[in-house]
Amino acid sequence: MANIDGDISLAELAAECQLSASHFARAFKGSTGKSPHRWLIEQRVGRSKVLLSKRELALADIALECGFSEQATFSRTFKREVGTSPGAWRRLYQA
């Protein structure tokens, strides 16, 4: 998905597929095993790992580029999903 950095609503995704939001969410979960929100968070965190390991961008810039509203939200989400802070992860895995 190329547009994971923007605001993405379930209603907009459902409308693109000509489905109701609830039907889209059920179909998405049936197909992927994940809710649309869970899938999007995983995509954003995955993209942030690539940016953290290959570039010297500030964490605030990475947060915005990956669709988080602010660095604090990014850092909390990253730590919850990965188990370590973005800065610590960068130090361990930077190429």
C-alpha positions as CSV (number, residue, x, y, z in Angstrom):
1,M,0.0,0.0,0.0
2,A,1.6,3.2,-1.1
3,N,-0.4,5.6,0.9
4,I,0.1,4.4,4.5
5,D,1.4,7.8,5.5
6,G,-2.0,9.6,5.2
7,D,-5.2,9.5,7.1
8,I,-7.0,6.4,6.0
9,S,-10.5,5.8,7.2
10,L,-12.4,2.5,7.1
11,A,-15.3,4.2,5.4
12,E,-13.1,5.4,2.6
13,L,-11.6,2.0,2.1
14,A,-15.0,0.4,2.1
15,A,-16.4,2.9,-0.4
16,E,-13.5,2.1,-2.8
17,C,-14.7,-1.5,-2.7
18,Q,-18.4,-0.6,-2.8
19,L,-19.0,-2.2,0.6
20,S,-20.3,-1.1,3.9
21,A,-17.6,-0.4,6.5
22,S,-18.7,-3.4,8.6
23,H,-18.8,-5.8,5.6
24,F,-15.4,-4.5,4.4
25,A,-13.9,-5.0,7.9
26,R,-15.2,-8.6,8.1
27,A,-14.0,-9.4,4.6
28,F,-10.6,-7.9,5.2
29,K,-10.2,-9.9,8.4
30,G,-11.4,-13.0,6.7
31,S,-8.8,-12.5,4.0
32,T,-5.8,-11.4,6.0
33,G,-6.6,-12.7,9.5
34,K,-6.2,-9.1,10.8
35,S,-8.4,-6.1,11.2
36,P,-7.7,-3.2,8.8
37,H,-6.4,-1.1,11.7
38,R,-4.0,-3.9,12.9
39,W,-2.7,-4.4,9.3
40,L,-2.1,-0.7,8.9
41,I,-0.2,-0.4,12.2
42,E,2.0,-3.3,11.1
43,Q,2.7,-1.7,7.7
44,R,3.6,1.6,9.3
45,V,5.9,0.0,11.9
46,G,7.5,-2.1,9.2
47,R,8.1,0.9,7.0
48,S,9.5,2.8,10.0
49,K,12.0,0.0,10.6
50,V,13.3,0.4,7.0
51,L,13.7,4.1,7.4
52,L,15.3,3.7,10.8
53,S,17.9,1.2,9.5
54,K,18.8,3.0,6.3
55,R,18.5,6.7,6.8
56,E,19.6,9.4,9.2
57,L,16.1,11.0,9.4
58,A,15.0,12.4,12.7
59,L,12.4,10.3,14.5
60,A,9.8,13.1,14.1
61,D,10.3,13.0,10.3
62,I,10.0,9.2,10.3
63,A,6.9,9.4,12.3
64,L,5.2,11.8,9.8
65,E,6.5,9.8,6.8
66,C,4.9,6.6,8.2
67,G,1.5,8.2,9.0
68,F,1.8,8.9,12.7
69,S,0.4,12.3,13.8
70,E,3.4,13.0,16.0
71,Q,6.6,11.5,17.3
72,A,5.2,10.6,20.7
73,T,2.4,8.5,19.1
74,F,5.0,6.8,16.8
75,S,7.3,6.1,19.7
76,R,4.6,4.6,21.9
77,T,3.2,2.5,19.0
78,F,6.7,1.3,18.0
79,K,7.6,0.3,21.5
80,R,4.3,-1.5,22.0
81,E,4.7,-3.4,18.7
82,V,8.4,-4.1,18.7
83,G,9.3,-4.2,22.4
84,T,11.9,-1.4,22.2
85,S,12.1,2.3,21.4
86,P,12.7,3.5,17.9
87,G,16.0,5.0,18.9
88,A,17.2,1.8,20.6
89,W,16.1,-0.2,17.6
90,R,18.0,2.1,15.2
91,R,21.2,1.7,17.2
92,L,20.9,-2.1,17.0
93,Y,19.9,-2.5,13.4
94,Q,21.3,0.5,11.5
95,A,23.2,-0.6,8.4
